[in-house]
Structure formats: C-alpha cells, structure tokens
Amino acid sequence: MTVPDSYPGRDSHPGRDSSTGPDSSTGRGSYSGRDSCPGGNAEILDLGTHWRQLVQNWVARRNYHTVHDTVSVSLRFDLHEAGRTVTVRFMTTKKLLVAFATDGKFLRQDQIAIAAAASNAWNTEQLNPMLSVWDVRGPRPCLAGVCDLPLTCRITQADFDVLANDWVDRARQMFSRCHQVFKL
C-alpha cells in the first residue's frame, strides 16, 4: 500500500529543506529526525530511522505473538474463521517499509488460477493492490499481502498505529475472504 503525498507526516523537514528553519541565519538546520507537531505534543518521527521503534511500540499495545530479529519484526494472529494463523512481517528495503502478510498455506498447482482470481477480485474491490500470488525465493507459491510506506515519510506514533491497524485489519479480511469465498 502506498500513501498519497497528502498523508500526515509527509511534510518537508523544517530547518533542513528551507532557508527559514530555526538555524537559517547560519545555514545549518537543527533537524534531528524528531519534531513536535505545531499546537500539539505528538512527536513526528522519520520512518527510515525509527521504523522499528514505531512497530515495536504499536505491537506492545496489542495481543500479538511477536518475533524480533536483526532485519524484521514479525507478528502472528489467529484467523479463527479459517483455522489458520496469519503472519505479518515488517522489514525494510532500500526505500520502503514493507509489511508482508501470509497465512503460511502453500498453494497447490490446481489452486493457482483461483488464487490469482481471488487476488484480482480483492485488489479491484479495494482499489488498492495488495494481494498477490507470491513465489519469490520460496518452495511453492502462496497468497501474500504487501503494504508499504516510503522510508522518507515522517509520521507520529498515533498515525502509524492507525495505519498498522488498518494493514492488519485488511490482512484479516483478505485471508478470511480467500478462505470463505475461494476455499483457499
């Protein structure tokens, strides 16, 4: 999932991108990767620097089983209606924070066309491509949902929490629909 340019936290960096910043008379910006919102006390964080902190703070307030390693933070939740567990793995590429979701079920050859149709239906209905048949470096294809944000974003913890909740809710709905409607 990509975020439109008008998404909260996508503003320029005060003091770094303009000549009207706090230290503009010296030509040096005082930007440290953290700012306070004007009129409020919500701290705005650079996603590229603080993604792990944002994810861990969000996960700490939820009842998910989590696993942390050097490159990712993964969480799992039960999808009771499908009798499965969904895993969402947060990690970065050079330019993106990626949330990769899967129910861990490999597709049989006779399910690939149905899975592609399910992905197409979901993506068309949601107007936001997210679901695909995934077969990258894996033993066999599976259904996977992928959401992302540019690492250049700046975002508050509260805004990140709303976004991460939405990603998990979509993953829950996606895999439930695939199980219930398409029998995947």
Secondary structure, 3 states (H helix, E strand, C coil): CCCCCCCCCCCCCCCCCCCCCCCCCCCCCCCCCEEECCCCCCEEEEHHHHHHHHHHHHHHCCCCEEEECCCEEEEEEEEHHHCEEEEEEEEECCCEEEEEEEEEEECCHHHHHHHHHHHHHHHHHHCCCCEEEECCCCCCCEEEEEEEEECCCEEEHHHHHHHHHHHHHHHHHHHHHHHHCCCC
